[in-house]
Amino acid sequence: MRQPSFPLKGRGTSANPPNRFARFTYHAEPDGSDSAEARLGPHTRLWRDPARTILTRNESPDVGFTVSVNPYRGCEHGCIYCYARPTHEWLGFSAGLDFETQILVKEDAPRLLHAALASPSWRPQVIALSSVTDPYQPAERHLRLTRRCLEVLAAWRNPVVIITKSFLVTRDVDVLRPLAHVQAVAVFLSVTTLNVRLAQVMEPRASSPTRRLEAIRRLAHAGIPTGVMVAPLIPGLTEHEMPAILRAAAQAGAHFAGHTILRLPHGIGDLFSRWLTTHYTDRKDTVLNKLRAMREGKLHEVRWHTRMRGEGALAESLHALFALACRQAGLSPHGPQLSTAAFRRLDKTGQLPLFTE
């Protein structure tokens, strides 16, 4: 496919590199178009995902959960650094522009989630919503799959942790509040930068930093345990903002915080490098060299315990800065311990059984 030489409005990347699993790729003949219409890029397309199961399990010790629900595959937010981009290649798409324009929708997600919780083999535990793509991306505004999944979790009182970059999460306060009453929910707003211009080109369709802080404020005011994720931390580009982000989040009502260091699996390193060339040429070498310094000369590390934290003096200094900034802002560096004590089993119709143990 032709690779535009200019940024596309509202998209994280204009590139659509070949799928690493594909034997053949299609390359359109360049037409020389540089019109305003061409600069808008392709429209977002939603595809039905005929998923038969909804729970995804992982064995990684780097995250605080083993089960997650992802109502969407692909993410229109278009964050250029997103580690989930390569997952689109398993679906026959590109990790580039396809990831943010070709969105798969699991229409049966709420029903499948109810069936999973109704299974005799289910043992109540924290479910992450979601671990790969944002559960509150633009399509959720009218599809409401995330909300309906939350309604299922609230009915069963199964604990859930939500990670999002979207103000839209505030829409579901009425569903989150009952879970908060039984210590079964925590929400993290991911705030990567407070620089509006940087956010616009780095996370083009996510809520602005100001709106994310306002989401923290509204959730906290409603009694929902809310925190901030300074993730990913990009050395040479955003790490100097960490104390300010944590202070702003605390002032908005956040009680806890987390952080990770940028990782660039598979072809994301090339996409991110190209993005730096387009938008931050003067910082490109600094950013990439710092990332390599924390990963033994590589842009990506696959080893558990180091892939999201890095290693070496630079990585340790960033972790120390996070701990200090959390103390100064009055934030806990760990999320709350969620409880399964209120979990209740329903029958297949969603009702409480007549007889319970």
DANORZI-V559034 format. One record per residue. N is the residue number from 1. RES is the residue in one small letter. PSI is psi in whole degrees, -180 to 180 (999 if undefined). OMEGA is omega in whole degrees, -180 to 180 (* if undefined). BURIAL is 1 if it has 9 or more other ideal C-beta (glycine too) atoms within 8 Angstrom, else 0. Layout:
N:RES:PSI:OMEGA:BURIAL
N:RES:PSI:OMEGA:BURIAL
//
This chain:
1:m:143:-180:0
2:r:136:179:0
3:q:106:180:0
4:p:147:-179:1
5:s:2:-177:0
6:f:157:177:0
7:p:147:176:0
8:l:133:-178:1
9:k:128:176:0
10:g:12:179:0
11:r:149:180:1
12:g:-31:-180:1
13:t:153:173:1
14:s:-4:-177:1
15:a:148:176:1
16:n:74:-175:0
17:p:158:-179:1
18:p:146:174:0
19:n:129:-175:1
20:r:-17:-180:0
21:f:-11:-174:0
22:a:138:177:0
23:r:-29:-179:0
24:f:148:177:0
25:t:154:-180:0
26:y:130:178:0
27:h:112:179:0
28:a:150:176:0
29:e:132:178:0
30:p:136:-179:0
31:d:0:178:0
32:g:8:-176:0
33:s:130:176:0
34:d:31:-175:0
35:s:168:177:0
36:a:-37:179:0
37:e:-42:-180:0
38:a:-34:-178:1
39:r:-18:178:1
40:l:-23:178:0
41:g:-177:-177:1
42:p:152:174:0
43:h:157:175:0
44:t:136:177:1
45:r:135:178:0
46:l:132:-179:0
47:w:142:175:0
48:r:131:177:0
49:d:110:-177:1
50:p:49:-178:0
51:a:142:178:1
52:r:-15:175:0
53:t:161:-176:0
54:i:-20:-179:1
55:l:127:176:1
56:t:132:-178:1
57:r:144:176:0
58:n:157:-180:0
59:e:14:-176:0
60:s:131:175:0
61:p:-2:-177:0
62:d:-13:180:0
63:v:159:-173:0
64:g:26:179:0
65:f:161:179:1
66:t:-11:-178:0
67:v:137:179:1
68:s:162:176:1
69:v:129:179:1
70:n:98:-179:1
71:p:-21:-178:1
72:y:149:172:1
73:r:131:-166:1
74:g:160:-177:1
75:c:121:-177:1
76:e:-13:176:1
77:h:-32:173:1
78:g:25:179:1
79:c:122:-172:1
80:i:-29:-175:1
81:y:1:-168:1
82:c:122:-179:1
83:y:-16:-178:1
84:a:-9:-178:1
85:r:-45:-179:1
86:p:-18:179:1
87:t:-24:180:1
88:h:-22:-180:1
89:e:-26:176:1
90:w:-17:-179:0
91:l:3:180:0
92:g:5:180:0
93:f:179:174:1
94:s:152:176:1
95:a:-7:-179:1
96:g:-119:-176:1
97:l:-33:178:1
98:d:-40:-175:1
99:f:-34:-176:1
100:e:0:179:1
101:t:-20:180:1
102:q:95:-172:1
103:i:125:176:1
104:l:135:-172:1
105:v:123:179:1
106:k:86:-175:1
107:e:-28:-178:0
108:d:9:-175:0
109:a:-48:-179:1
110:p:-43:179:1
111:r:-43:180:0
112:l:-37:179:1
113:l:-43:178:1
114:h:-44:-180:1
115:a:-38:180:0
116:a:-42:180:1
117:l:-26:180:1
118:a:-12:-180:1
119:s:136:178:0
120:p:-22:-178:0
121:s:-11:-178:0
122:w:129:174:0
123:r:122:-174:0
124:p:132:179:0
125:q:168:-178:1
126:v:132:174:1
127:i:133:178:1
128:a:136:179:1
129:l:97:-7:1
130:s:176:-174:1
131:s:-12:-175:1
132:v:-67:180:1
133:t:161:-173:1
134:d:126:-180:1
135:p:-11:-180:1
136:y:36:175:1
137:q:169:-170:1
138:p:-37:-178:0
139:a:-27:-178:1
140:e:-23:-177:1
141:r:-38:179:0
142:h:-22:179:0
143:l:-34:174:0
144:r:30:179:0
145:l:-41:179:1
146:t:-44:179:1
147:r:-44:-178:1
148:r:-34:174:1
149:c:-41:178:1
150:l:-37:178:1
151:e:-37:176:1
152:v:-48:-179:1
153:l:-37:179:1
154:a:-37:179:1
155:a:-39:180:0
156:w:-12:-175:1
157:r:40:177:1
158:n:131:-176:1
159:p:146:-178:1
160:v:143:172:1
161:v:134:-176:1
162:i:135:175:1
163:i:124:-176:1
164:t:161:172:1
165:k:15:-171:1
166:s:138:174:1
167:f:-21:-177:1
168:l:-23:179:1
169:v:-27:-179:1
170:t:-20:177:1
171:r:-30:-170:0
172:d:23:179:1
173:v:-38:-177:1
174:d:-27:177:0
175:v:-35:-177:1
176:l:-33:-175:1
177:r:-46:178:1
178:p:-34:176:0
179:l:-37:178:1
180:a:-34:-179:1
181:h:-24:-180:0
182:v:23:177:1
183:q:45:-175:1
184:a:23:177:1
185:v:147:171:1
186:a:140:-179:1
187:v:130:174:1
188:f:126:168:1
189:l:124:179:1
190:s:119:179:1
191:v:109:-175:1
192:t:-33:-177:1
193:t:156:172:1
194:l:-3:-180:1
195:n:111:-174:1
196:v:-43:-179:1
197:r:-43:178:0
198:l:-44:-180:1
199:a:-38:-177:1
200:q:-35:-179:1
201:v:-20:-177:1
202:m:-33:-179:1
203:e:65:-162:1
204:p:-31:-177:1
205:r:14:172:1
206:a:162:177:1
207:s:151:179:1
208:s:159:177:1
209:p:-39:179:1
210:t:-42:180:0
211:r:-35:178:1
212:r:-41:177:1
213:l:-37:177:1
214:e:-35:176:1
215:a:-43:176:1
216:i:-45:-178:1
217:r:-46:-176:1
218:r:-41:179:1
219:l:-46:-180:1
220:a:-41:179:1
221:h:-30:179:0
222:a:-1:179:1
223:g:17:178:0
224:i:124:177:1
225:p:117:-171:1
226:t:140:179:1
227:g:-176:-180:1
228:v:141:173:1
229:m:116:174:1
230:v:81:-169:1
231:a:134:-5:1
232:p:151:174:1
233:l:123:-176:1
234:i:105:-179:1
235:p:136:-180:1
236:g:-6:-179:1
237:l:-44:-176:1
238:t:-9:-172:1
239:e:-27:180:1
240:h:-16:-180:0
241:e:-10:-173:1
242:m:-52:-180:1
243:p:-40:-179:1
244:a:-39:179:0
245:i:-44:-179:1
246:l:-40:177:1
247:r:-45:-179:1
248:a:-41:179:1
249:a:-42:179:1
250:a:-41:178:1
251:q:-29:179:0
252:a:-15:178:1
253:g:3:178:1
254:a:149:180:1
255:h:-15:-177:1
256:f:165:-175:1
257:a:159:175:1
258:g:170:178:1
259:h:154:171:1
260:t:159:176:1
261:i:141:-177:1
262:l:134:171:1
263:r:146:-172:1
264:l:76:-177:1
265:p:149:174:0
266:h:-125:-173:1
267:g:2:-178:1
268:i:-27:177:1
269:g:-43:179:1
270:d:-42:179:0
271:l:-44:-178:1
272:f:-39:178:1
273:s:-42:178:1
274:r:-40:178:1
275:w:-43:178:1
276:l:-41:179:1
277:t:-39:-178:0
278:t:-43:-169:0
279:h:-30:-176:1
280:y:58:-177:0
281:t:-39:-176:0
282:d:-19:-179:0
283:r:-5:-173:1
284:k:-54:-177:1
285:d:-40:180:0
286:t:-47:-178:0
287:v:-51:-176:1
288:l:-38:179:1
289:n:-37:178:1
290:k:-39:177:1
291:l:-43:179:1
292:r:-35:-180:1
293:a:-26:-179:0
294:m:-2:-177:1
295:r:42:174:1
296:e:43:176:0
297:g:2:-178:0
298:k:161:176:0
299:l:-12:-178:0
300:h:142:178:1
301:e:132:-177:1
302:v:-11:-177:0
303:r:136:174:0
304:w:154:180:0
305:h:-20:179:0
306:t:-21:-174:1
307:r:-31:-180:1
308:m:-7:-177:0
309:r:-22:-173:1
310:g:-178:177:1
311:e:166:-178:1
312:g:179:-173:0
313:a:-42:-178:0
314:l:-45:179:1
315:a:-44:-179:1
316:e:-35:179:1
317:s:-35:178:0
318:l:-40:178:1
319:h:-38:178:1
320:a:-39:178:0
321:l:-40:178:1
322:f:-47:-179:1
323:a:-44:179:1
324:l:-45:-178:0
325:a:-34:176:1
326:c:-45:179:1
327:r:-44:-178:0
328:q:-33:-179:1
329:a:-9:-179:1
330:g:29:-179:0
331:l:143:172:1
332:s:137:178:1
333:p:12:179:1
334:h:146:176:0
335:g:169:-179:1
336:p:155:175:0
337:q:112:-179:0
338:l:154:-174:1
339:s:144:173:1
340:t:6:-174:1
341:a:-31:-176:0
342:a:0:-179:1
343:f:138:178:1
344:r:142:-179:0
345:r:134:176:0
346:l:164:176:1
347:d:-175:-175:1
348:k:-20:179:0
349:t:-4:-179:0
350:g:11:179:0
351:q:156:173:0
352:l:137:179:0
353:p:152:-179:0
354:l:-40:180:0
355:f:133:178:0
356:t:156:180:0
357:e:999:*:0
//
